[in-house]
Amino acid sequence: MLAALLLDEDAYPRVLPIVEPSDFFREQNGWIYEACLALADRAEVVTIPTVAHELDRAGRLDAAGGEPYLAEIAGKYFTAVGVEAHARIVARDSLYRRLIAAAGQISQIAYEGGPDVAAVLSTAEGLLLGIRSAEAAGDFHRLRELLDEFLETPSEEEEGALVEGVRSGFMDLDERLNGGFHRGDLIILAARTGVGKTSLMLNFARNAAIGQHATVAMFSLEMGGEQLAMRMLSTDADVEMARLRIGRHTDAEESRVMRAHGLLSGAAIFIDDSAVLSVPEIRAKARRLQSESGLDLIIIDYLQLLHGSGRMDTRANEIGGISRALKELARELNVPVIAAAQLSRAVETRNPHIPMLSDLRESGSIEQDADLVMFIYREDAYISPDEWEGMNPGAPAGAYPGGKAQIILAKHRNGPTGVVELRWVPRTASFQDFVLRPAPEFGGY
């Protein structure tokens, strides 16, 4: 595996999701792997001299065996062909060693015993669950697979290639964005919790994949893939999520569910719901997807849940490093990267609760790195109908802004800022244009 890293640049994205430096039995091999990752993360070439230099910088070159050992490894002449199999052997044996170590610890606490059997069992379970959690890092699941698990009816795959920018699928928003999201741009979609960030990003993914035959990679750190799939099915079928889950549909709703399932199953949407991710891991997985299936759009939900790749003195600096890395990722892969972001509580302490750029949580670097910053503002999320009527006594009946959402373009590096209004549909947690659209059962775009 190390030989492949030294000889073939295609090996890096294939092994990164599988192997950690700590997985190597020989510590020296782990150091070499760590040096390779550091170089690749900085987009530097991985060769014997560069790896030797990186090891020397860390004071580990001699202990790792020096350049002769690196030359010996490279002499194996392995390439990226089949490197995943070699990586899985390293990871598998590491898992077995951890199991052996855990078994020894469990044996020790069992011999020590004590009156609290529940505590002993809890400790033993914790040791085993720790190993399982470490092995639970997920990978891409195609949306069709998640939907088929629900309906158990596979459908055929639609092919398509996208050359231009990626449209959002909302007419007024695309007009403001000069045709949609542009390749190489970092787009930040920010809002307070519960306003609809995930819903709008799912709308973007669906509209791009179905409306333009785009290939979309979605990294969801907060929500499971099955739940995302059900939310998309609920939106397209126009059936409430609760009723979709329990299967209580009318004949008309069942027909819409089946049509929506067929439509979404053909969408090239790939979902990775790993709970722990860093930007280098996202880069490796996205590069692999791009080489295998093409790639037109990356969606990340959400930025503050990502882990930095290095040690930072403050969380703000770590977030700043993450936002810069996401911008570099967009340019490197030549795709739009849309990342959700949380707003600080400051937005809730003022009236009206309209977000501002200063509300971006934990780092001003997000604003600097982003090409486009969008906020979601829904007045009905903060003010009830009775409160609104009290604040607007002269307003006509039915003027309460229920179901209205504003998409605020607070920063737009390549165009105008402004506000776009969309309709918010609570029953399916989705957004729509205010103009008339085709009925959901016909797969309207």
Secondary structure, 3 states (H helix, E strand, C coil): CHHHHHHCCCHHHHHCCCCCHHHCCCHHHHHHHHHHHHHHHCCCCCCHHHHHHHHHHCCCCCCCCHHHHHHHHHCCCCCCCCHHHHHHHHHHHHHHHHHHHHHHHHHHHHHHCCCCHHHHHHHHHHHHHHHHHHCCCCCEEEHHHHHHHHHCCCCCCCCCCCCCCECCCCHHHHHHCCCCECCCCEEEEEECCCCCHHHHHHHHHHHHHHHCCCCEEEEECCCCHHHHHHHHHHHHHCCCHHHHHHCCCCHHHHHHHHHHHHHHHCCCEEEECCCCCEHHHHHHHHHHHHHHHCCCEEEEECHHHCECCCCCCCHHHHHHHHHHHHHHHHHHHCCCEEEEEEECHHHHHCCCCCCCHHHECCCCHHHHHCCEEEEEECHHHCCCHHHHHHHCCCCCCCCCCCCEEEEEEEEECCCCCEEEEEEEEHHHCEEECCCCCCCHHHCCC
